Amino acid sequence: LESLILLNNYKNIIEIGVNAGDTTITLCQAAKKVEGHVYGFDMWDNHGLFNQFKQSGNKKEVENKLKNAGYNNFTLYQKKDVSMILSLYIKI
């Protein structure tokens, strides 16, 4: 992933399904080299038709992990954040 970002000089990187943030660290590392930004999205909540999929990962823990690794070139969105943002642009 890092090679693709560097080769194409991508400035805006989107990750859907951040979970614990392991891949996000690699994306932030690459984004830093091209002065880019990583936008990460995850549920970080129980989900599925019957809530059969339990929460995995945590937004605050991932933010701390990335900051402790020395990155500040990211924005993380949780399901509730995305719903609020979309409501500004989409009238239902």
C-alpha positions as CSV (number, residue, x, y, z in Angstrom):
1,L,0.0,0.0,0.0
2,E,2.8,2.4,0.9
3,S,4.4,1.9,-2.5
4,L,1.1,2.6,-4.4
5,I,0.7,5.8,-2.4
6,L,4.2,7.0,-3.1
7,L,4.2,6.0,-6.7
8,N,1.0,7.8,-7.5
9,N,1.6,10.7,-5.0
10,Y,-1.9,10.2,-3.5
11,K,-2.7,13.0,-1.1
12,N,-6.1,11.8,0.2
13,I,-6.2,8.2,1.4
14,I,-9.4,6.6,2.6
15,E,-9.5,3.4,4.7
16,I,-12.8,1.7,5.2
17,G,-12.6,-0.7,8.1
18,V,-9.9,0.7,10.4
19,N,-10.5,-1.8,13.3
20,A,-7.4,-1.6,15.5
21,G,-5.4,0.7,13.2
22,D,-2.6,-1.6,12.2
23,T,-2.9,-0.8,8.5
24,T,-3.7,2.8,9.3
25,I,-0.2,3.3,10.6
26,T,1.3,2.2,7.3
27,L,-1.1,4.5,5.5
28,C,-0.1,7.5,7.7
29,Q,3.5,6.7,7.2
30,A,3.1,6.9,3.4
31,A,0.8,9.9,3.6
32,K,3.4,11.8,5.6
33,K,6.0,11.3,2.9
34,V,3.7,12.9,0.2
35,E,2.2,15.4,2.6
36,G,-1.1,13.6,2.4
37,H,-3.9,12.8,4.9
38,V,-5.6,9.6,5.9
39,Y,-9.4,9.4,6.4
40,G,-10.4,6.3,8.3
41,F,-14.0,4.9,8.7
42,D,-15.2,2.2,11.0
43,M,-18.3,1.0,12.9
44,W,-16.5,0.5,16.2
45,D,-19.8,-0.9,17.4
46,N,-21.9,-4.0,17.4
47,H,-23.3,-4.5,13.9
48,G,-25.1,-6.9,11.6
49,L,-28.8,-7.6,11.0
50,F,-29.1,-9.1,14.5
51,N,-26.1,-7.3,16.0
52,Q,-24.3,-10.6,15.7
53,F,-20.9,-9.0,15.0
54,K,-19.4,-7.6,18.2
55,Q,-17.4,-4.5,18.5
56,S,-13.8,-4.8,17.4
57,G,-11.3,-2.1,18.0
58,N,-12.0,1.4,19.4
59,K,-11.8,4.8,17.9
60,K,-10.0,6.4,20.9
61,E,-7.5,3.6,21.1
62,V,-6.6,3.9,17.4
63,E,-6.3,7.7,17.7
64,N,-3.9,7.2,20.6
65,K,-2.0,4.5,18.8
66,L,-1.4,6.8,15.8
67,K,-0.5,9.8,17.9
68,N,1.9,7.7,19.9
69,A,3.5,6.5,16.7
70,G,4.1,10.2,15.8
71,Y,1.3,10.8,13.3
72,N,-1.2,13.6,13.2
73,N,-2.1,13.4,9.5
74,F,-5.3,11.4,10.0
75,T,-9.0,11.9,10.7
76,L,-11.1,9.0,12.0
77,Y,-14.8,8.7,11.7
78,Q,-17.1,6.4,13.6
79,K,-20.5,5.2,12.3
80,K,-22.4,7.9,14.2
81,D,-20.0,10.6,12.8
82,V,-20.6,9.5,9.3
83,S,-24.4,9.5,9.8
84,M,-24.2,13.1,11.0
85,I,-21.9,14.3,8.2
86,L,-24.1,12.6,5.5
87,S,-27.2,14.3,7.0
88,L,-25.7,17.7,6.2
89,Y,-25.6,16.7,2.5
90,I,-28.4,14.3,2.0
91,K,-32.0,15.2,2.8
92,I,-34.1,12.1,3.5
